Amino acid sequence: MLYTLTSILAPRPVQGAVGGVPVTVAGLMRSTTGIGEGARMCLAALEALGIPAESLDFSERLNLADMPGDPTPPPVHRADPGGSMIVHINAPYLPLALLAMGRAATRRKRMIGYWSWELPRIPDSWRVGFPFVNEIWVPSSFTADAIRAEVDLPVHVVPHPMLPVPPQTFDWRQKFGIGADELVVGTFFHMGSSFARKNPLAAIEAFRRAFGREKAHLIIKMNDGSLAPDLRAAVLEATGGYPNIHLIEQKLTDQEMSDLLCSVDVLLSMHRTEGFGLPLARAMQLGKLVVATGWSGNLDFMTRENSMLVDYSLIPATDPQRKYDYNDMNWANPSVEHAAHCLRQAAEVPGLRQSLGTQAERDIARQFGRDAWPGARQLNRLGAQHRTV
């Protein structure tokens, strides 16, 4: 009902709108979700490239503003007519976001939907967003394949830009009393992004098999555990009695998340599927070793030359939270035993973390660095020329 009502009321774009500047980045600017982080990264990239950019934050109007502290307000949106607008919210919620922004905000703009999906086909609920964009940007070829099969609109692969990481300001190792010579593995997940998809219990089990209660530490970053108390309890049960497993549940700013990545040696992801895998790319940018499932959107930047890909089999996508409950589609079932083997190698093989991490850092800069970011080329196509600053 909500999808139908908002699709009737929301403003539709001008067919053939040219685009150009200014470029407005609209999204969940004050949200700790990956969608919110992606919008902030896009805005930062435009500013770094010297492209005239504005932002429009609708996170509070959608009741999704949860960034801790008092973040600096984004630039004021002037609602100038014309130009381009990149809207960072998935198709089913786009009409609602457009209503939250107001008709003046989108007047005569070329509307670009920035969408991410994690299964081989998009669900029918996504069709409601098709009439409200002139073109679609996606972070990976995996998502592009899913959307192109269902829509008669231009679909462009525009990965998240990877700008230089700010200096570390806080040492999480020190907080947990971890020595400088001890191995630290990190695994991160958001309860609202589907517990089954993120598969954190498999990550915990892989760590336990690899190291038991000694030799290494695991830091788990869990967001919004209150959304599913029973699943949060399962995490607590799986980690109970392990003094070398540490849990962070409070919301973190972008800087605090960056500090956390700087504090780990290995990032572990036993995901069943990813549209892109932003924390994985972030860790690789920092020269960290990433051990992750070898399937879905992260394969656009992860190879056996720059990371450790975990073996998997494909199984029906079954999600008790019903966020990705599509039994007619498959997702990965990563091997816990192989992941544990990879972690042991990371700890025991001299130079392995450094060699793979160095290659990872180079590859991320080559693919997603400021001067390589495909988004700049797409905006140039629309007349939003950039200058290097």
C-alpha positions as CSV (number, residue, x, y, z in Angstrom):
1,M,0.0,0.0,0.0
2,L,2.8,2.4,0.9
3,Y,4.7,1.7,-2.3
4,T,1.5,2.3,-4.4
5,L,0.5,5.6,-2.6
6,T,4.0,7.1,-2.8
7,S,4.4,6.2,-6.4
8,I,1.2,8.1,-7.3
9,L,2.3,11.2,-5.4
10,A,6.0,11.4,-6.0
11,P,7.4,13.8,-8.7
12,R,8.6,12.1,-11.9
13,P,11.7,13.2,-13.8
14,V,11.7,15.2,-17.1
15,Q,12.3,12.7,-19.9
16,G,15.5,13.6,-21.7
17,A,16.8,15.9,-18.9
18,V,20.4,16.7,-19.8
19,G,22.0,16.8,-16.4
20,G,25.2,18.8,-15.8
21,V,25.9,20.9,-12.8
22,P,25.2,21.5,-10.0
23,V,25.2,17.8,-8.9
24,T,23.1,17.1,-5.9
25,V,23.9,14.1,-3.8
26,A,20.7,13.1,-2.0
27,G,20.7,10.4,0.7
28,L,20.8,9.2,4.2
29,M,23.6,11.6,5.1
30,R,23.2,11.1,8.9
31,S,22.8,7.3,8.8
32,T,25.4,4.7,9.9
33,T,24.1,2.3,7.2
34,G,26.2,1.4,4.2
35,I,23.7,3.4,2.0
36,G,24.4,6.4,4.1
37,E,28.2,6.0,4.0
38,G,28.0,5.6,0.2
39,A,26.2,8.9,-0.2
40,R,28.8,10.7,2.0
41,M,31.6,9.1,0.0
42,C,30.0,10.2,-3.3
43,L,29.7,13.8,-2.1
44,A,33.3,13.8,-0.8
45,A,34.5,12.5,-4.2
46,L,32.7,15.3,-6.1
47,E,34.2,17.9,-3.8
48,A,37.7,16.4,-4.3
49,L,37.3,16.5,-8.1
50,G,36.1,20.1,-8.1
51,I,32.7,19.3,-9.4
52,P,30.1,21.8,-8.1
53,A,28.1,19.7,-5.6
54,E,25.3,20.1,-3.1
55,S,23.8,17.6,-0.7
56,L,20.3,16.9,0.4
57,D,19.7,14.8,3.6
58,F,16.4,13.0,4.1
59,S,17.6,10.6,6.8
60,E,15.6,12.5,9.5
61,R,12.4,12.6,7.5
62,L,12.7,8.8,7.0
63,N,13.5,8.3,10.7
64,L,16.9,6.8,9.8
65,A,19.2,9.5,11.3
66,D,21.4,7.6,13.8
67,M,24.9,9.0,13.4
68,P,26.3,9.4,16.9
69,G,27.5,12.7,18.2
70,D,26.7,16.0,16.4
71,P,28.0,15.5,12.9
72,T,28.8,18.6,10.8
73,P,25.7,19.5,8.8
74,P,26.0,18.8,5.1
75,P,26.1,21.8,2.7
76,V,22.7,23.6,2.4
77,H,20.7,22.4,-0.6
78,R,19.6,25.4,-2.6
79,A,17.0,23.5,-4.7
80,D,18.3,25.1,-7.9
81,P,16.5,23.9,-11.0
82,G,18.3,21.8,-13.5
83,G,21.6,19.9,-13.1
84,S,21.9,16.3,-11.9
85,M,20.7,14.5,-8.8
86,I,22.2,11.2,-7.5
87,V,19.8,9.6,-5.1
88,H,21.3,7.0,-2.8
89,I,18.4,4.9,-1.8
90,N,17.1,1.7,-3.3
91,A,14.2,1.6,-5.7
92,P,11.3,0.5,-3.4
93,Y,11.9,3.5,-1.2
94,L,12.7,6.1,-3.9
95,P,9.2,7.6,-4.3
96,L,9.0,8.1,-0.5
97,A,12.4,9.8,-0.5
98,L,11.3,12.1,-3.4
99,L,8.2,13.1,-1.4
100,A,10.4,13.8,1.6
101,M,12.7,16.0,-0.5
102,G,9.8,18.0,-2.1
103,R,9.1,18.8,-5.7
104,A,11.3,21.9,-5.9
105,A,14.4,19.8,-5.1
106,T,14.1,17.7,-8.2
107,R,12.8,20.3,-10.7
108,R,14.3,19.8,-14.2
109,K,17.1,17.6,-12.9
110,R,18.5,14.5,-14.5
111,M,17.6,11.9,-11.9
112,I,20.2,9.1,-11.2
113,G,19.2,6.3,-8.9
114,Y,22.2,4.8,-7.0
115,W,21.0,1.3,-6.2
116,S,22.6,-1.9,-4.7
117,W,21.1,-5.4,-4.6
118,E,22.6,-8.6,-3.4
119,L,20.9,-11.4,-5.3
120,P,21.0,-12.5,-9.0
121,R,17.5,-11.0,-9.7
122,I,15.7,-8.0,-8.3
123,P,12.3,-8.5,-6.6
124,D,9.1,-7.2,-8.1
125,S,8.9,-4.5,-5.4
126,W,11.8,-2.7,-7.2
127,R,9.7,-1.9,-10.2
128,V,8.0,1.0,-8.3
129,G,11.2,3.0,-8.6
130,F,11.8,2.6,-12.3
131,P,9.6,5.6,-13.5
132,F,11.4,8.0,-11.2
133,V,14.9,7.9,-12.7
134,N,16.6,8.8,-16.0
135,E,19.4,6.3,-15.4
136,I,20.8,4.0,-12.8
137,W,24.2,3.7,-11.2
138,V,25.2,0.6,-9.3
139,P,28.4,-0.3,-7.3
140,S,29.2,-3.6,-9.0
141,S,28.8,-5.7,-12.1
142,F,26.9,-8.3,-9.9
143,T,24.2,-5.7,-9.2
144,A,24.2,-4.4,-12.7
145,D,23.4,-7.9,-14.1
146,A,20.5,-8.2,-11.8
147,I,19.0,-4.9,-12.7
148,R,19.7,-4.8,-16.4
149,A,17.6,-8.0,-16.8
150,E,14.5,-6.2,-15.6
151,V,14.7,-2.5,-16.7
152,D,14.9,-0.6,-20.0
153,L,17.0,2.2,-18.6
154,P,20.8,2.9,-18.8
155,V,22.6,1.1,-16.0
156,H,26.2,2.1,-15.3
157,V,28.7,0.4,-12.9
158,V,30.0,3.2,-10.7
159,P,31.8,1.7,-7.7
160,H,32.2,3.6,-4.4
161,P,35.1,6.1,-4.6
162,M,38.0,5.5,-2.3
163,L,39.5,8.8,-1.1
164,P,42.5,8.9,1.2
165,V,41.7,7.6,4.7
166,P,42.0,10.2,7.5
167,P,44.7,9.7,10.1
168,Q,43.9,7.2,12.9
169,T,42.8,9.0,16.1
170,F,41.9,6.1,18.4
171,D,43.6,2.7,18.9
172,W,41.0,-0.1,19.5
173,R,43.7,-2.6,20.3
174,Q,44.7,-0.5,23.3
175,K,41.1,-0.3,24.4
176,F,40.9,-4.1,24.6
177,G,44.4,-4.6,26.0
178,I,45.7,-6.3,22.9
179,G,49.5,-6.4,22.4
180,A,51.2,-5.0,19.3
181,D,52.4,-8.4,18.3
182,E,49.1,-10.2,18.6
183,L,46.9,-10.9,15.5
184,V,43.6,-9.1,15.4
185,V,40.7,-10.3,13.1
186,G,37.7,-8.1,12.6
187,T,34.2,-8.9,11.4
188,F,31.4,-6.3,11.0
189,F,27.7,-6.6,10.4
190,H,24.4,-4.7,10.7
191,M,21.4,-6.6,12.0
192,G,19.2,-4.6,9.7
193,S,21.1,-5.8,6.7
194,S,20.0,-9.5,7.3
195,F,21.7,-11.7,9.8
196,A,21.5,-14.6,7.5
197,R,23.1,-12.7,4.6
198,K,26.0,-11.3,6.7
199,N,26.4,-14.7,8.4
200,P,28.4,-13.6,11.4
201,L,28.0,-16.9,13.3
202,A,30.0,-18.6,10.6
203,A,32.7,-15.9,11.0
204,I,32.8,-16.6,14.7
205,E,33.0,-20.3,14.2
206,A,35.8,-20.0,11.7
207,F,37.8,-17.9,14.2
208,R,37.2,-20.3,17.0
209,R,38.3,-23.3,14.9
210,A,41.4,-21.4,13.8
211,F,42.6,-20.1,17.2
212,G,40.4,-21.3,20.0
213,R,40.9,-19.1,23.1
214,E,44.5,-18.3,22.4
215,K,46.9,-16.8,19.8
216,A,44.6,-14.2,18.3
217,H,41.8,-11.8,18.9
218,L,38.4,-11.3,17.2
219,I,36.7,-7.9,17.3
220,I,33.0,-8.0,16.3
221,K,31.2,-4.8,15.3
222,M,27.5,-5.4,15.5
223,N,25.0,-2.6,14.7
224,D,21.4,-2.6,15.9
225,G,21.3,-5.8,17.7
226,S,18.1,-4.7,19.4
227,L,16.3,-5.3,16.0
228,A,16.5,-9.0,16.6
229,P,17.1,-9.9,20.3
230,D,17.1,-13.6,19.6
231,L,19.9,-13.3,17.0
232,R,21.9,-11.0,19.3
233,A,21.6,-13.6,22.0
234,A,23.0,-16.2,19.5
235,V,26.0,-14.0,19.0
236,L,26.5,-13.6,22.7
237,E,26.2,-17.4,23.2
238,A,28.7,-18.1,20.4
239,T,31.3,-15.7,21.9
240,G,30.7,-16.5,25.6
241,G,33.8,-17.9,27.4
242,Y,36.2,-16.6,24.8
243,P,38.3,-13.8,26.4
244,N,39.9,-13.1,23.1
245,I,36.6,-12.2,21.4
246,H,35.5,-8.6,21.8
247,L,32.1,-7.1,20.9
248,I,31.4,-3.5,20.0
249,E,27.7,-2.6,19.9
250,Q,27.6,1.2,20.0
251,K,27.1,3.2,16.9
252,L,30.3,4.6,15.4
253,T,31.1,7.6,13.3
254,D,32.9,7.2,10.0
255,Q,36.1,8.3,11.7
256,E,35.6,5.7,14.5
257,M,34.9,3.0,11.9
258,S,38.1,4.0,10.0
259,D,40.0,3.8,13.3
260,L,38.6,0.3,13.9
261,L,39.7,-0.9,10.5
262,C,43.2,0.6,11.1
263,S,43.3,-1.5,14.4
264,V,42.8,-4.9,12.8
265,D,45.2,-7.1,10.9
266,V,42.6,-9.2,9.0
267,L,39.0,-8.5,8.0
268,L,36.9,-11.6,7.8
269,S,33.6,-11.7,6.0
270,M,31.6,-14.9,5.6
271,H,28.8,-13.2,3.7
272,R,26.4,-15.1,1.6
273,T,26.2,-12.3,-0.9
274,E,27.3,-8.6,-1.2
275,G,26.2,-5.9,-3.6
276,F,29.7,-4.5,-3.3
277,G,31.3,-5.0,0.1
278,L,32.3,-1.6,1.3
279,P,34.1,-2.6,4.5
280,L,36.1,-5.1,2.4
281,A,37.3,-2.4,0.0
282,R,38.0,0.0,2.8
283,A,40.2,-2.6,4.6
284,M,42.0,-3.4,1.3
285,Q,42.6,0.3,0.8
286,L,44.4,0.3,4.1
287,G,46.6,-2.6,3.1
288,K,44.8,-5.1,5.3
289,L,44.4,-8.7,4.4
290,V,40.8,-9.5,3.7
291,V,39.4,-13.1,4.0
292,A,36.0,-13.2,2.4
293,T,33.5,-15.4,0.6
294,G,34.5,-15.7,-3.1
295,W,31.2,-14.9,-4.6
296,S,29.0,-11.8,-5.6
297,G,29.8,-8.1,-5.8
298,N,33.2,-8.2,-4.0
299,L,34.7,-10.1,-6.9
300,D,34.9,-6.8,-8.8
301,F,37.9,-6.0,-6.7
302,M,38.9,-9.1,-4.8
303,T,41.2,-11.7,-6.5
304,R,43.4,-14.5,-5.3
305,E,46.4,-12.1,-5.9
306,N,45.2,-9.5,-3.4
307,S,43.1,-11.3,-0.8
308,M,42.0,-14.8,0.4
309,L,38.8,-16.0,-1.1
310,V,36.8,-18.5,0.9
311,D,35.4,-21.6,-0.9
312,Y,31.6,-21.9,-1.0
313,S,28.7,-23.8,-2.4
314,L,25.4,-22.3,-3.6
315,I,22.2,-22.9,-1.6
316,P,18.7,-21.4,-1.8
317,A,18.5,-17.9,-0.3
318,T,16.5,-18.5,2.9
319,D,16.3,-15.6,5.4
320,P,14.3,-15.9,8.7
321,Q,14.2,-12.1,8.8
322,R,12.5,-12.2,5.4
323,K,14.7,-9.5,3.9
324,Y,16.2,-11.8,1.4
325,D,13.9,-14.8,1.5
326,Y,13.8,-16.0,-2.1
327,N,14.0,-19.7,-2.4
328,D,14.0,-19.5,-6.2
329,M,17.4,-17.8,-6.1
330,N,20.7,-19.0,-4.7
331,W,23.4,-17.4,-2.5
332,A,26.7,-18.7,-1.1
333,N,27.3,-21.0,1.8
334,P,31.0,-20.3,2.6
335,S,33.1,-23.1,4.0
336,V,33.9,-22.5,7.7
337,E,36.8,-25.0,7.5
338,H,38.4,-23.3,4.6
339,A,38.0,-19.9,6.3
340,A,39.7,-21.2,9.4
341,H,42.5,-22.6,7.2
342,C,42.9,-19.1,5.7
343,L,43.0,-17.5,9.1
344,R,45.7,-19.9,10.3
345,Q,47.7,-19.2,7.2
346,A,47.4,-15.5,7.8
347,A,48.8,-16.0,11.3
348,E,51.6,-18.5,10.4
349,V,52.9,-17.8,6.9
350,P,55.6,-15.2,7.0
351,G,55.0,-12.2,4.8
352,L,51.6,-13.4,3.6
353,R,49.5,-10.5,5.1
354,Q,52.0,-7.9,3.9
355,S,52.3,-9.2,0.4
356,L,48.5,-9.6,-0.2
357,G,47.8,-6.4,1.6
358,T,50.2,-4.4,-0.4
359,Q,48.7,-5.7,-3.7
360,A,45.2,-5.0,-2.3
361,E,46.1,-1.4,-1.6
362,R,47.5,-0.9,-5.1
363,D,44.5,-2.5,-6.8
364,I,42.0,-0.4,-4.8
365,A,43.8,2.8,-5.7
366,R,44.0,1.8,-9.4
367,Q,40.3,0.9,-9.6
368,F,38.6,3.3,-7.2
369,G,41.0,6.2,-6.3
370,R,40.1,9.8,-7.0
371,D,41.6,10.0,-10.4
372,A,40.3,6.5,-11.4
373,W,36.7,6.8,-10.1
374,P,34.2,5.9,-12.9
375,G,31.7,8.4,-11.5
376,A,33.7,11.3,-12.8
377,R,33.6,9.9,-16.3
378,Q,29.8,9.4,-16.1
379,L,29.3,13.0,-14.9
380,N,31.6,14.3,-17.6
381,R,29.2,12.5,-20.1
382,L,26.4,14.5,-18.6
383,G,28.2,17.8,-18.8
384,A,29.4,18.0,-15.2
385,Q,33.1,18.6,-16.1
386,H,35.6,18.2,-13.3
387,R,38.9,19.8,-12.5
388,T,41.7,18.2,-10.5
389,V,42.2,20.1,-7.3
